[in-house]
Amino acid sequence: MIDIVPYDAVRHRGGVREILAKNGWEEQYIAGQLAGLDVLSGDQLPGTRAKVCVSETEDSLSGFVSVEYREWNRLGQLQGLAVDPALKRRGIASTLVHRAEQFVRGAGGRGLYVDTPVTNAPGRSFYEALGYGQAYVMPEYYDEGLDGVTYLKLFAKVYTLRAGGV
Ligand SMILES: CC(C)(COP(=O)(O)OP(=O)(O)OC[C@H]1O[C@@H](n2cnc3c(N)ncnc32)[C@H](O)[C@@H]1OP(=O)(O)O)[C@@H](O)C(=O)NCCC(=O)NCCS
């Protein structure tokens, strides 16, 4: 059973830090991610909307996702996603990303994109499994010698036939 609840820095910051550390993230990336969650779960800038959620599995924090939606191009950007290594391959990240996608759809969005290191093979397989396609590689995005890859998912367009016309 996976419960998805809004991120509350007081309750969840320590648990998110632990999940990132267990995933082997270096301190600079953990600090950047936690600062990002504070921004995204706080007051929104004009023209943007954001959502940060955590998942709870058997009453303990099992993962989190954050997404920022920008009105100017109607795209959401997944800013953070991670799951407790002990609880992987149970559909937790899929549930979190679907929740982020629902949020973007609800805001009138066209789709989402996400950046990840080119070396993150599990993350890349995950996004591909959820229908995200590789859009481009950005050299040295994460650090010297560490390129980033951006994945994009545009929601399927639904065309309705007008009676008697195109
Ligand atoms: C990537 C990550 C979020 C996936 O979380 P998860 O809860 O295990 O993912 P799910 O169980 O929802 O997986 C859904 C599908 O994605 C694919 N997938 C997930 N992990 C995979 C892996 N390690 N190798 C290959 N495919 C994988 C599979 O197709 C999987 O379906 P299946 O289990 O039925 O085969 C998790 O491994 C993680 O936290 N990694 C560290 C942080 C990270 O890389 N974040 C994302 C990029 S910044």
PDBQT file of the ligand as one rigid body, heavy atoms in Angstrom, charges set to zero:
ROOT
HETATM    1  C1  LIG A 201      15.002   5.257 -10.721  1.00  0.00    +0.000 C 
HETATM    2  C2  LIG A 201      14.148   5.011  -9.468  1.00  0.00    +0.000 C 
HETATM    3  C3  LIG A 201      13.445   6.311  -9.077  1.00  0.00    +0.000 C 
HETATM    4  C4  LIG A 201      13.100   3.930  -9.800  1.00  0.00    +0.000 C 
HETATM    5  O1  LIG A 201      12.286   3.711  -8.635  1.00  0.00    +0.000 OA
HETATM    6  P1  LIG A 201      11.371   2.389  -8.469  1.00  0.00    +0.000 P 
HETATM    7  O2  LIG A 201      10.360   2.662  -7.426  1.00  0.00    +0.000 OA
HETATM    8  O3  LIG A 201      12.260   1.214  -8.253  1.00  0.00    +0.000 OA
HETATM    9  O4  LIG A 201      10.706   2.272  -9.905  1.00  0.00    +0.000 OA
HETATM   10  P2  LIG A 201       9.401   1.409 -10.310  1.00  0.00    +0.000 P 
HETATM   11  O5  LIG A 201       9.285   0.228  -9.406  1.00  0.00    +0.000 OA
HETATM   12  O6  LIG A 201       8.239   2.324 -10.392  1.00  0.00    +0.000 OA
HETATM   13  O7  LIG A 201       9.837   0.912 -11.774  1.00  0.00    +0.000 OA
HETATM   14  C5  LIG A 201       8.996   1.039 -12.917  1.00  0.00    +0.000 C 
HETATM   15  C6  LIG A 201       9.723   0.467 -14.113  1.00  0.00    +0.000 C 
HETATM   16  O8  LIG A 201      10.910   1.235 -14.407  1.00  0.00    +0.000 OA
HETATM   17  C7  LIG A 201      11.947   0.349 -14.897  1.00  0.00    +0.000 C 
HETATM   18  N1  LIG A 201      13.033   0.290 -13.924  1.00  0.00    +0.000 N 
HETATM   19  C8  LIG A 201      13.026   0.761 -12.645  1.00  0.00    +0.000 A 
HETATM   20  N2  LIG A 201      14.222   0.538 -12.060  1.00  0.00    +0.000 NA
HETATM   21  C9  LIG A 201      14.976  -0.089 -12.993  1.00  0.00    +0.000 A 
HETATM   22  C10 LIG A 201      16.307  -0.605 -12.973  1.00  0.00    +0.000 A 
HETATM   23  N3  LIG A 201      17.098  -0.543 -11.886  1.00  0.00    +0.000 N 
HETATM   24  N4  LIG A 201      16.789  -1.206 -14.096  1.00  0.00    +0.000 NA
HETATM   25  C11 LIG A 201      16.025  -1.307 -15.203  1.00  0.00    +0.000 A 
HETATM   26  N5  LIG A 201      14.742  -0.836 -15.283  1.00  0.00    +0.000 NA
HETATM   27  C12 LIG A 201      14.238  -0.244 -14.172  1.00  0.00    +0.000 A 
HETATM   28  C13 LIG A 201      11.298  -1.031 -15.007  1.00  0.00    +0.000 C 
HETATM   29  O9  LIG A 201      10.716  -1.146 -16.296  1.00  0.00    +0.000 OA
HETATM   30  C14 LIG A 201      10.223  -0.953 -13.927  1.00  0.00    +0.000 C 
HETATM   31  O10 LIG A 201       9.153  -1.858 -14.129  1.00  0.00    +0.000 OA
HETATM   32  P3  LIG A 201       9.328  -3.413 -13.623  1.00  0.00    +0.000 P 
HETATM   33  O11 LIG A 201       9.825  -3.357 -12.203  1.00  0.00    +0.000 OA
HETATM   34  O12 LIG A 201       7.920  -3.949 -13.742  1.00  0.00    +0.000 OA
HETATM   35  O13 LIG A 201      10.310  -4.054 -14.561  1.00  0.00    +0.000 OA
HETATM   36  C15 LIG A 201      15.000   4.480  -8.283  1.00  0.00    +0.000 C 
HETATM   37  O14 LIG A 201      15.854   3.462  -8.745  1.00  0.00    +0.000 OA
HETATM   38  C16 LIG A 201      15.862   5.533  -7.599  1.00  0.00    +0.000 C 
HETATM   39  O15 LIG A 201      15.441   6.135  -6.599  1.00  0.00    +0.000 OA
HETATM   40  N6  LIG A 201      17.070   5.774  -8.114  1.00  0.00    +0.000 N 
HETATM   41  C17 LIG A 201      17.980   6.777  -7.513  1.00  0.00    +0.000 C 
HETATM   42  C18 LIG A 201      17.539   8.206  -7.809  1.00  0.00    +0.000 C 
HETATM   43  C19 LIG A 201      17.271   8.428  -9.295  1.00  0.00    +0.000 C 
HETATM   44  O16 LIG A 201      17.944   7.882 -10.156  1.00  0.00    +0.000 OA
HETATM   45  N7  LIG A 201      16.241   9.252  -9.585  1.00  0.00    +0.000 N 
HETATM   46  C20 LIG A 201      15.777   9.496 -10.937  1.00  0.00    +0.000 C 
HETATM   47  C21 LIG A 201      16.686  10.280 -11.790  1.00  0.00    +0.000 C 
HETATM   48  S1  LIG A 201      17.273  11.780 -11.106  1.00  0.00    +0.000 SA
ENDROOT
TORSDOF 0
